[in-house]
Amino acid sequence: MVRVNSMFNVKDEADAQQVKQMARQLIEQSRLEEGNLSYDLFQGSTPTCLLFCETWLDNDAFKAHVASQHYTTIMPKIQKLIVGNKDLKIFEYE
């Protein structure tokens, strides 16, 4: 399995709301993908800190996800709202 955790910050609460709105479609479509076991967005300890948590059956499923139309359309829009560094961690386990 592959676990992906991506924590990031946005400028303000208005940007956080925009990300949450865009993420709804991304999450809905990603959960329908073959090999997806979970896909969620959480708010961190502050309103501008957000965390995507994804679990995929294997690396092939994850690679297919990042090549999907919904990901390549929505994620660049979300990335434009990120300030500072994104903390991306990818774990592979059985």
Backbone as XML, in Angstrom:
<?xml version="1.0"?>
<chain id="A" units="angstrom">
  <residue number="1" name="MET">
    <atom name="N" x="0.834" y="-1.176" z="0.000"/>
    <atom name="CA" x="0.000" y="0.000" z="0.000"/>
    <atom name="C" x="0.882" y="1.243" z="0.000"/>
  </residue>
  <residue number="2" name="VAL">
    <atom name="N" x="0.300" y="2.322" z="-0.450"/>
    <atom name="CA" x="0.987" y="3.608" z="-0.479"/>
    <atom name="C" x="0.147" y="4.612" z="0.307"/>
  </residue>
  <residue number="3" name="ARG">
    <atom name="N" x="0.789" y="5.286" z="1.249"/>
    <atom name="CA" x="0.126" y="6.324" z="2.040"/>
    <atom name="C" x="0.781" y="7.650" z="1.680"/>
  </residue>
  <residue number="4" name="VAL">
    <atom name="N" x="-0.036" y="8.647" z="1.355"/>
    <atom name="CA" x="0.455" y="9.969" z="0.991"/>
    <atom name="C" x="-0.135" y="10.982" z="1.966"/>
  </residue>
  <residue number="5" name="ASN">
    <atom name="N" x="0.736" y="11.740" z="2.628"/>
    <atom name="CA" x="0.320" y="12.825" z="3.514"/>
    <atom name="C" x="0.944" y="14.106" z="2.991"/>
  </residue>
  <residue number="6" name="SER">
    <atom name="N" x="0.115" y="15.075" z="2.689"/>
    <atom name="CA" x="0.590" y="16.351" z="2.168"/>
    <atom name="C" x="0.012" y="17.485" z="3.012"/>
  </residue>
  <residue number="7" name="MET">
    <atom name="N" x="0.878" y="18.098" z="3.832"/>
    <atom name="CA" x="0.443" y="19.197" z="4.696"/>
    <atom name="C" x="0.953" y="20.509" z="4.117"/>
  </residue>
  <residue number="8" name="PHE">
    <atom name="N" x="0.091" y="21.511" z="4.134"/>
    <atom name="CA" x="0.464" y="22.799" z="3.560"/>
    <atom name="C" x="-0.337" y="23.916" z="4.214"/>
  </residue>
  <residue number="9" name="ASN">
    <atom name="N" x="0.104" y="25.137" z="3.980"/>
    <atom name="CA" x="-0.575" y="26.321" z="4.496"/>
    <atom name="C" x="-1.023" y="27.202" z="3.345"/>
  </residue>
  <residue number="10" name="VAL">
    <atom name="N" x="-2.091" y="27.921" z="3.585"/>
    <atom name="CA" x="-2.570" y="28.929" z="2.644"/>
    <atom name="C" x="-2.550" y="30.278" z="3.362"/>
  </residue>
  <residue number="11" name="LYS">
    <atom name="N" x="-2.707" y="31.350" z="2.594"/>
    <atom name="CA" x="-2.544" y="32.709" z="3.124"/>
    <atom name="C" x="-3.550" y="33.058" z="4.218"/>
  </residue>
  <residue number="12" name="ASP">
    <atom name="N" x="-4.816" y="32.740" z="3.974"/>
    <atom name="CA" x="-5.851" y="33.159" z="4.919"/>
    <atom name="C" x="-7.035" y="32.195" z="4.866"/>
  </residue>
  <residue number="13" name="GLU">
    <atom name="N" x="-8.021" y="32.459" z="5.697"/>
    <atom name="CA" x="-9.180" y="31.568" z="5.779"/>
    <atom name="C" x="-9.986" y="31.547" z="4.484"/>
  </residue>
  <residue number="14" name="ALA">
    <atom name="N" x="-9.993" y="32.653" z="3.753"/>
    <atom name="CA" x="-10.702" y="32.683" z="2.468"/>
    <atom name="C" x="-10.058" y="31.707" z="1.487"/>
  </residue>
  <residue number="15" name="ASP">
    <atom name="N" x="-8.722" y="31.665" z="1.457"/>
    <atom name="CA" x="-8.031" y="30.710" z="0.585"/>
    <atom name="C" x="-8.269" y="29.278" z="1.058"/>
  </residue>
  <residue number="16" name="ALA">
    <atom name="N" x="-8.324" y="29.078" z="2.373"/>
    <atom name="CA" x="-8.606" y="27.739" z="2.906"/>
    <atom name="C" x="-9.981" y="27.270" z="2.446"/>
  </residue>
  <residue number="17" name="GLN">
    <atom name="N" x="-10.952" y="28.166" z="2.446"/>
    <atom name="CA" x="-12.295" y="27.808" z="1.978"/>
    <atom name="C" x="-12.288" y="27.474" z="0.490"/>
  </residue>
  <residue number="18" name="GLN">
    <atom name="N" x="-11.504" y="28.222" z="-0.293"/>
    <atom name="CA" x="-11.385" y="27.924" z="-1.728"/>
    <atom name="C" x="-10.798" y="26.535" z="-1.937"/>
  </residue>
  <residue number="19" name="VAL">
    <atom name="N" x="-9.749" y="26.214" z="-1.188"/>
    <atom name="CA" x="-9.123" y="24.892" z="-1.308"/>
    <atom name="C" x="-10.134" y="23.811" z="-0.951"/>
  </residue>
  <residue number="20" name="LYS">
    <atom name="N" x="-10.857" y="23.990" z="0.142"/>
    <atom name="CA" x="-11.844" y="22.993" z="0.561"/>
    <atom name="C" x="-12.916" y="22.798" z="-0.507"/>
  </residue>
  <residue number="21" name="GLN">
    <atom name="N" x="-13.317" y="23.891" z="-1.131"/>
    <atom name="CA" x="-14.334" y="23.806" z="-2.180"/>
    <atom name="C" x="-13.807" y="23.021" z="-3.386"/>
  </residue>
  <residue number="22" name="MET">
    <atom name="N" x="-12.601" y="23.345" z="-3.838"/>
    <atom name="CA" x="-12.007" y="22.634" z="-4.974"/>
    <atom name="C" x="-11.732" y="21.179" z="-4.619"/>
  </residue>
  <residue number="23" name="ALA">
    <atom name="N" x="-11.343" y="20.946" z="-3.372"/>
    <atom name="CA" x="-10.997" y="19.594" z="-2.946"/>
    <atom name="C" x="-12.199" y="18.659" z="-2.941"/>
  </residue>
  <residue number="24" name="ARG">
    <atom name="N" x="-13.392" y="19.193" z="-2.749"/>
    <atom name="CA" x="-14.585" y="18.325" z="-2.730"/>
    <atom name="C" x="-14.679" y="17.485" z="-3.999"/>
  </residue>
  <residue number="25" name="GLN">
    <atom name="N" x="-14.521" y="18.128" z="-5.150"/>
    <atom name="CA" x="-14.602" y="17.406" z="-6.424"/>
    <atom name="C" x="-13.424" y="16.444" z="-6.571"/>
  </residue>
  <residue number="26" name="LEU">
    <atom name="N" x="-12.234" y="16.900" z="-6.192"/>
    <atom name="CA" x="-11.052" y="16.044" z="-6.276"/>
    <atom name="C" x="-11.226" y="14.802" z="-5.413"/>
  </residue>
  <residue number="27" name="ILE">
    <atom name="N" x="-11.698" y="14.986" z="-4.201"/>
    <atom name="CA" x="-11.886" y="13.866" z="-3.279"/>
    <atom name="C" x="-12.951" y="12.907" z="-3.802"/>
  </residue>
  <residue number="28" name="GLU">
    <atom name="N" x="-14.066" y="13.459" z="-4.235"/>
    <atom name="CA" x="-15.162" y="12.623" z="-4.737"/>
    <atom name="C" x="-14.703" y="11.758" z="-5.905"/>
  </residue>
  <residue number="29" name="GLN">
    <atom name="N" x="-14.017" y="12.349" z="-6.859"/>
    <atom name="CA" x="-13.580" y="11.598" z="-8.039"/>
    <atom name="C" x="-12.432" y="10.651" z="-7.710"/>
  </residue>
  <residue number="30" name="SER">
    <atom name="N" x="-11.548" y="11.056" z="-6.814"/>
    <atom name="CA" x="-10.418" y="10.201" z="-6.444"/>
    <atom name="C" x="-10.886" y="8.949" z="-5.715"/>
  </residue>
  <residue number="31" name="ARG">
    <atom name="N" x="-11.901" y="9.078" z="-4.888"/>
    <atom name="CA" x="-12.418" y="7.917" z="-4.158"/>
    <atom name="C" x="-13.028" y="6.872" z="-5.085"/>
  </residue>
  <residue number="32" name="LEU">
    <atom name="N" x="-13.397" y="7.279" z="-6.292"/>
    <atom name="CA" x="-13.966" y="6.342" z="-7.266"/>
    <atom name="C" x="-12.899" y="5.620" z="-8.080"/>
  </residue>
  <residue number="33" name="GLU">
    <atom name="N" x="-11.659" y="6.068" z="-7.976"/>
    <atom name="CA" x="-10.587" y="5.476" z="-8.767"/>
    <atom name="C" x="-10.268" y="4.061" z="-8.294"/>
  </residue>
  <residue number="34" name="GLU">
    <atom name="N" x="-9.902" y="3.229" z="-9.264"/>
    <atom name="CA" x="-9.470" y="1.877" z="-8.938"/>
    <atom name="C" x="-8.200" y="1.953" z="-8.091"/>
  </residue>
  <residue number="35" name="GLY">
    <atom name="N" x="-8.178" y="1.242" z="-7.005"/>
    <atom name="CA" x="-7.005" y="1.208" z="-6.143"/>
    <atom name="C" x="-7.009" y="2.239" z="-5.031"/>
  </residue>
  <residue number="36" name="ASN">
    <atom name="N" x="-8.024" y="3.101" z="-4.972"/>
    <atom name="CA" x="-8.092" y="4.070" z="-3.883"/>
    <atom name="C" x="-8.731" y="3.427" z="-2.665"/>
  </residue>
  <residue number="37" name="LEU">
    <atom name="N" x="-8.077" y="3.545" z="-1.526"/>
    <atom name="CA" x="-8.606" y="3.011" z="-0.278"/>
    <atom name="C" x="-9.143" y="4.116" z="0.626"/>
  </residue>
  <residue number="38" name="SER">
    <atom name="N" x="-8.568" y="5.313" z="0.512"/>
    <atom name="CA" x="-9.089" y="6.471" z="1.247"/>
    <atom name="C" x="-8.507" y="7.744" z="0.653"/>
  </residue>
  <residue number="39" name="TYR">
    <atom name="N" x="-9.256" y="8.845" z="0.820"/>
    <atom name="CA" x="-8.815" y="10.148" z="0.309"/>
    <atom name="C" x="-9.561" y="11.209" z="1.098"/>
  </residue>
  <residue number="40" name="ASP">
    <atom name="N" x="-8.840" y="11.955" z="1.928"/>
    <atom name="CA" x="-9.483" y="12.918" z="2.815"/>
    <atom name="C" x="-8.679" y="14.209" z="2.891"/>
  </residue>
  <residue number="41" name="LEU">
    <atom name="N" x="-9.364" y="15.282" z="3.266"/>
    <atom name="CA" x="-8.735" y="16.568" z="3.549"/>
    <atom name="C" x="-9.096" y="16.953" z="4.974"/>
  </residue>
  <residue number="42" name="PHE">
    <atom name="N" x="-8.083" y="17.283" z="5.764"/>
    <atom name="CA" x="-8.284" y="17.678" z="7.153"/>
    <atom name="C" x="-7.758" y="19.085" z="7.375"/>
  </residue>
  <residue number="43" name="GLN">
    <atom name="N" x="-8.364" y="19.775" z="8.320"/>
    <atom name="CA" x="-7.849" y="21.079" z="8.743"/>
    <atom name="C" x="-6.911" y="20.851" z="9.909"/>
  </residue>
  <residue number="44" name="GLY">
    <atom name="N" x="-5.770" y="21.529" z="9.893"/>
    <atom name="CA" x="-4.789" y="21.393" z="10.961"/>
    <atom name="C" x="-5.164" y="22.198" z="12.192"/>
  </residue>
  <residue number="45" name="SER">
    <atom name="N" x="-4.170" y="22.508" z="12.986"/>
    <atom name="CA" x="-4.411" y="23.219" z="14.243"/>
    <atom name="C" x="-4.773" y="24.685" z="14.038"/>
  </residue>
  <residue number="46" name="THR">
    <atom name="N" x="-4.524" y="25.204" z="12.839"/>
    <atom name="CA" x="-4.943" y="26.565" z="12.503"/>
    <atom name="C" x="-5.834" y="26.495" z="11.261"/>
  </residue>
  <residue number="47" name="PRO">
    <atom name="N" x="-6.684" y="27.477" z="11.047"/>
    <atom name="CA" x="-7.602" y="27.443" z="9.899"/>
    <atom name="C" x="-6.908" y="27.464" z="8.536"/>
  </residue>
  <residue number="48" name="THR">
    <atom name="N" x="-5.639" y="27.877" z="8.509"/>
    <atom name="CA" x="-4.930" y="27.971" z="7.228"/>
    <atom name="C" x="-4.005" y="26.786" z="6.968"/>
  </residue>
  <residue number="49" name="CYS">
    <atom name="N" x="-3.985" y="25.820" z="7.862"/>
    <atom name="CA" x="-3.172" y="24.611" z="7.702"/>
    <atom name="C" x="-4.083" y="23.463" z="7.272"/>
  </residue>
  <residue number="50" name="LEU">
    <atom name="N" x="-3.753" y="22.835" z="6.145"/>
    <atom name="CA" x="-4.584" y="21.753" z="5.600"/>
    <atom name="C" x="-3.726" y="20.525" z="5.324"/>
  </residue>
  <residue number="51" name="LEU">
    <atom name="N" x="-4.362" y="19.365" z="5.342"/>
    <atom name="CA" x="-3.655" y="18.103" z="5.161"/>
    <atom name="C" x="-4.477" y="17.158" z="4.298"/>
  </residue>
  <residue number="52" name="PHE">
    <atom name="N" x="-3.910" y="16.777" z="3.148"/>
    <atom name="CA" x="-4.485" y="15.701" z="2.343"/>
    <atom name="C" x="-3.894" y="14.390" z="2.842"/>
  </residue>
  <residue number="53" name="CYS">
    <atom name="N" x="-4.737" y="13.380" z="3.073"/>
    <atom name="CA" x="-4.306" y="12.032" z="3.440"/>
    <atom name="C" x="-4.922" y="11.067" z="2.442"/>
  </residue>
  <residue number="54" name="GLU">
    <atom name="N" x="-4.063" y="10.318" z="1.768"/>
    <atom name="CA" x="-4.532" y="9.381" z="0.744"/>
    <atom name="C" x="-3.932" y="8.011" z="1.011"/>
  </residue>
  <residue number="55" name="THR">
    <atom name="N" x="-4.678" y="6.969" z="0.705"/>
    <atom name="CA" x="-4.153" y="5.610" z="0.769"/>
    <atom name="C" x="-4.516" y="4.904" z="-0.528"/>
  </residue>
  <residue number="56" name="TRP">
    <atom name="N" x="-3.501" y="4.295" z="-1.144"/>
    <atom name="CA" x="-3.662" y="3.613" z="-2.428"/>
    <atom name="C" x="-3.228" y="2.161" z="-2.292"/>
  </residue>
  <residue number="57" name="LEU">
    <atom name="N" x="-3.854" y="1.305" z="-3.061"/>
    <atom name="CA" x="-3.559" y="-0.127" z="-3.021"/>
    <atom name="C" x="-2.093" y="-0.401" z="-3.335"/>
  </residue>
  <residue number="58" name="ASP">
    <atom name="N" x="-1.561" y="0.310" z="-4.333"/>
    <atom name="CA" x="-0.167" y="0.127" z="-4.724"/>
    <atom name="C" x="0.335" y="1.370" z="-5.462"/>
  </residue>
  <residue number="59" name="ASN">
    <atom name="N" x="1.608" y="1.352" z="-5.823"/>
    <atom name="CA" x="2.219" y="2.496" z="-6.485"/>
    <atom name="C" x="1.614" y="2.750" z="-7.866"/>
  </residue>
  <residue number="60" name="ASP">
    <atom name="N" x="1.203" y="1.698" z="-8.560"/>
    <atom name="CA" x="0.570" y="1.877" z="-9.874"/>
    <atom name="C" x="-0.730" y="2.668" z="-9.753"/>
  </residue>
  <residue number="61" name="ALA">
    <atom name="N" x="-1.512" y="2.380" z="-8.731"/>
    <atom name="CA" x="-2.769" y="3.113" z="-8.520"/>
    <atom name="C" x="-2.481" y="4.578" z="-8.205"/>
  </residue>
  <residue number="62" name="PHE">
    <atom name="N" x="-1.445" y="4.830" z="-7.404"/>
    <atom name="CA" x="-1.082" y="6.213" z="-7.079"/>
    <atom name="C" x="-0.609" y="6.956" z="-8.328"/>
  </residue>
  <residue number="63" name="LYS">
    <atom name="N" x="0.221" y="6.312" z="-9.138"/>
    <atom name="CA" x="0.708" y="6.939" z="-10.375"/>
    <atom name="C" x="-0.443" y="7.251" z="-11.324"/>
  </residue>
  <residue number="64" name="ALA">
    <atom name="N" x="-1.405" y="6.348" z="-11.421"/>
    <atom name="CA" x="-2.574" y="6.589" z="-12.277"/>
    <atom name="C" x="-3.368" y="7.779" z="-11.750"/>
  </residue>
  <residue number="65" name="HIS">
    <atom name="N" x="-3.442" y="7.900" z="-10.442"/>
    <atom name="CA" x="-4.174" y="9.018" z="-9.836"/>
    <atom name="C" x="-3.544" y="10.359" z="-10.207"/>
  </residue>
  <residue number="66" name="VAL">
    <atom name="N" x="-2.225" y="10.478" z="-10.056"/>
    <atom name="CA" x="-1.591" y="11.772" z="-10.332"/>
    <atom name="C" x="-1.596" y="12.106" z="-11.819"/>
  </residue>
  <residue number="67" name="ALA">
    <atom name="N" x="-1.900" y="11.126" z="-12.665"/>
    <atom name="CA" x="-2.033" y="11.372" z="-14.106"/>
    <atom name="C" x="-3.487" y="11.590" z="-14.520"/>
  </residue>
  <residue number="68" name="SER">
    <atom name="N" x="-4.423" y="11.416" z="-13.589"/>
    <atom name="CA" x="-5.847" y="11.520" z="-13.921"/>
    <atom name="C" x="-6.230" y="12.950" z="-14.289"/>
  </residue>
  <residue number="69" name="GLN">
    <atom name="N" x="-7.287" y="13.071" z="-15.066"/>
    <atom name="CA" x="-7.732" y="14.387" z="-15.517"/>
    <atom name="C" x="-8.162" y="15.269" z="-14.345"/>
  </residue>
  <residue number="70" name="HIS">
    <atom name="N" x="-8.899" y="14.707" z="-13.401"/>
    <atom name="CA" x="-9.354" y="15.547" z="-12.285"/>
    <atom name="C" x="-8.181" y="16.034" z="-11.436"/>
  </residue>
  <residue number="71" name="TYR">
    <atom name="N" x="-7.176" y="15.198" z="-11.235"/>
    <atom name="CA" x="-6.011" y="15.618" z="-10.456"/>
    <atom name="C" x="-5.224" y="16.696" z="-11.197"/>
  </residue>
  <residue number="72" name="THR">
    <atom name="N" x="-4.954" y="16.467" z="-12.482"/>
    <atom name="CA" x="-4.140" y="17.422" z="-13.243"/>
    <atom name="C" x="-4.875" y="18.726" z="-13.519"/>
  </residue>
  <residue number="73" name="THR">
    <atom name="N" x="-6.188" y="18.730" z="-13.370"/>
    <atom name="CA" x="-6.969" y="19.953" z="-13.541"/>
    <atom name="C" x="-7.094" y="20.723" z="-12.225"/>
  </residue>
  <residue number="74" name="ILE">
    <atom name="N" x="-7.400" y="20.021" z="-11.144"/>
    <atom name="CA" x="-7.696" y="20.681" z="-9.870"/>
    <atom name="C" x="-6.444" y="20.989" z="-9.049"/>
  </residue>
  <residue number="75" name="MET">
    <atom name="N" x="-5.503" y="20.067" z="-8.988"/>
    <atom name="CA" x="-4.351" y="20.260" z="-8.100"/>
    <atom name="C" x="-3.515" y="21.497" z="-8.443"/>
  </residue>
  <residue number="76" name="PRO">
    <atom name="N" x="-3.279" y="21.832" z="-9.707"/>
    <atom name="CA" x="-2.531" y="23.073" z="-9.980"/>
    <atom name="C" x="-3.240" y="24.321" z="-9.443"/>
  </residue>
  <residue number="77" name="LYS">
    <atom name="N" x="-4.559" y="24.321" z="-9.441"/>
    <atom name="CA" x="-5.315" y="25.458" z="-8.886"/>
    <atom name="C" x="-5.127" y="25.540" z="-7.374"/>
  </residue>
  <residue number="78" name="ILE">
    <atom name="N" x="-5.112" y="24.384" z="-6.724"/>
    <atom name="CA" x="-4.878" y="24.352" z="-5.278"/>
    <atom name="C" x="-3.447" y="24.791" z="-4.973"/>
  </residue>
  <residue number="79" name="GLN">
    <atom name="N" x="-2.490" y="24.306" z="-5.764"/>
    <atom name="CA" x="-1.085" y="24.631" z="-5.514"/>
    <atom name="C" x="-0.806" y="26.128" z="-5.617"/>
  </residue>
  <residue number="80" name="LYS">
    <atom name="N" x="-1.562" y="26.838" z="-6.428"/>
    <atom name="CA" x="-1.375" y="28.290" z="-6.549"/>
    <atom name="C" x="-1.719" y="29.023" z="-5.256"/>
  </residue>
  <residue number="81" name="LEU">
    <atom name="N" x="-2.512" y="28.402" z="-4.402"/>
    <atom name="CA" x="-2.919" y="29.028" z="-3.143"/>
    <atom name="C" x="-1.996" y="28.678" z="-1.973"/>
  </residue>
  <residue number="82" name="ILE">
    <atom name="N" x="-1.074" y="27.750" z="-2.184"/>
    <atom name="CA" x="-0.171" y="27.314" z="-1.118"/>
    <atom name="C" x="0.912" y="28.365" z="-0.895"/>
  </residue>
  <residue number="83" name="VAL">
    <atom name="N" x="1.153" y="28.678" z="0.374"/>
    <atom name="CA" x="2.252" y="29.575" z="0.731"/>
    <atom name="C" x="3.294" y="28.772" z="1.514"/>
  </residue>
  <residue number="84" name="GLY">
    <atom name="N" x="4.551" y="29.098" z="1.302"/>
    <atom name="CA" x="5.611" y="28.373" z="1.992"/>
    <atom name="C" x="5.810" y="26.995" z="1.393"/>
  </residue>
  <residue number="85" name="ASN">
    <atom name="N" x="6.486" y="26.165" z="2.138"/>
    <atom name="CA" x="6.793" y="24.812" z="1.678"/>
    <atom name="C" x="5.669" y="23.844" z="2.007"/>
  </residue>
  <residue number="86" name="LYS">
    <atom name="N" x="5.478" y="22.900" z="1.106"/>
    <atom name="CA" x="4.520" y="21.820" z="1.333"/>
    <atom name="C" x="5.296" y="20.662" z="1.955"/>
  </residue>
  <residue number="87" name="ASP">
    <atom name="N" x="4.746" y="20.052" z="2.979"/>
    <atom name="CA" x="5.371" y="18.896" z="3.624"/>
    <atom name="C" x="4.723" y="17.641" z="3.053"/>
  </residue>
  <residue number="88" name="LEU">
    <atom name="N" x="5.407" y="17.011" z="2.111"/>
    <atom name="CA" x="4.887" y="15.821" z="1.430"/>
    <atom name="C" x="5.640" y="14.599" z="1.916"/>
  </residue>
  <residue number="89" name="LYS">
    <atom name="N" x="4.894" y="13.616" z="2.387"/>
    <atom name="CA" x="5.494" y="12.360" z="2.829"/>
    <atom name="C" x="4.752" y="11.212" z="2.153"/>
  </residue>
  <residue number="90" name="ILE">
    <atom name="N" x="5.527" y="10.305" z="1.553"/>
    <atom name="CA" x="4.960" y="9.131" z="0.892"/>
    <atom name="C" x="5.546" y="7.900" z="1.567"/>
  </residue>
  <residue number="91" name="PHE">
    <atom name="N" x="4.669" y="7.026" z="2.028"/>
    <atom name="CA" x="5.072" y="5.810" z="2.723"/>
    <atom name="C" x="4.579" y="4.600" z="1.937"/>
  </residue>
  <residue number="92" name="GLU">
    <atom name="N" x="5.439" y="3.603" z="1.781"/>
    <atom name="CA" x="5.023" y="2.343" z="1.167"/>
    <atom name="C" x="5.100" y="1.257" z="2.231"/>
  </residue>
  <residue number="93" name="TYR">
    <atom name="N" x="4.056" y="0.447" z="2.303"/>
    <atom name="CA" x="4.025" y="-0.627" z="3.288"/>
    <atom name="C" x="3.144" y="-1.761" z="2.784"/>
  </residue>
  <residue number="94" name="GLU">
    <atom name="N" x="3.261" y="-2.893" z="3.436"/>
    <atom name="CA" x="2.478" y="-4.070" z="3.042"/>
    <atom name="C" x="1.225" y="-4.171" z="3.864"/>
  </residue>
</chain>
